[in-house]
Amino acid sequence: MDEIEHFPLTLLPPDALRLKLARSAIRMSHGRTWRIDKLNPVHDLVIPLEGSGVYRIGEAEIPLAPGEAMLIPAYTRFHGWHGGGPDTYTGVAQHFSLELFGRGDLIAQMQLRRKVALSQWATLEPLVRLYRETAPPGATTLPQHHQFMVILLSFLQDAFLGWGTQDAAVQSQDQLSLHIMFVASRLSSDPLGAGVEEALDSVPYNPDYFRRAFSEKIGMTPQKFRDLKRMEFAISRLDVGLSVKEVAAELGYSDPYFFSRMFKRHIGEPPSCFHPRATEREEP
């Protein structure tokens, strides 16, 4: 399955992430003499729209142009200057924090590329321009939060490399929430392996306690979550032309009739709805 489908934040219920905007969006409009030397106590996402800028973080010099985006982590000193080209370097910068289940700094627990070319730029550019043009001068607004969440998640999908080390997770402000994320990500990314017991082996909690916490945060038990992800994987296999029997066998079901019942229970439709060649004989 496509790696973007397994981007871990797509596995979470809508209320799992709490976005806080530290201030309204900064409408960047910098001439050739622009210089900056700054450290922010929150994360900063920078997205150019016209012209270019150059940023120095540590020993690295990072050019930034339209179609790209860069994250400057909280408490990171950076320098910036005009990158040449058009006289005015314009874009938007947003100071923010992102919490998982209302606690902890989620960005600090992620391994991210510092700069990316936004893969969805053709779709995002009009939204970024609207976001910049409609940013209020004072307090942030609900539409602004929604718009920036779309922009931020698109950046994170392109920038995501993985999670920090397990040691870092254990020292985090909310290690339980992060372990729930790890387990959900593993169950989703490995539908043919990683049974629930195997996925829970490395979790430093009482199994019953962790299952209850998982259900509270994700909205279903680890086993039901795994079953759902396996059926979503089955859809992708049916889409490429495998028969119901072949998909059932691939998922370890010896009885395709039982597989079809499980599929309908989780997806709401029989496998034949996702495979035009499926026959009534293959299903109950």
ABEGO torsion letter per residue (X at the ends): XBAAAABAAAABBAAABBBBBABBBBBBBBBAABBBBBBBABBBBBBBABEBBBBBBEABBBBBBBGBBBBBBBGBBBBBBBAEEBABBBEBBBBBBBBBGGBEBAAAABBBBABBBBAAAAAAAAAAAAAAAABBABBBBAAAAAAAAAAAAAAAAAABAEBBBAAAAAABABAAAAAAAAAAAAAAABAABGBAAAAAAABABBAAAAAAAAAAAAGBBAAAAAAAAAAAAAAAAAAAGBBAAAAAAAAGBABAAAAAAAAAAAAGBBAAAABAABBAAABX
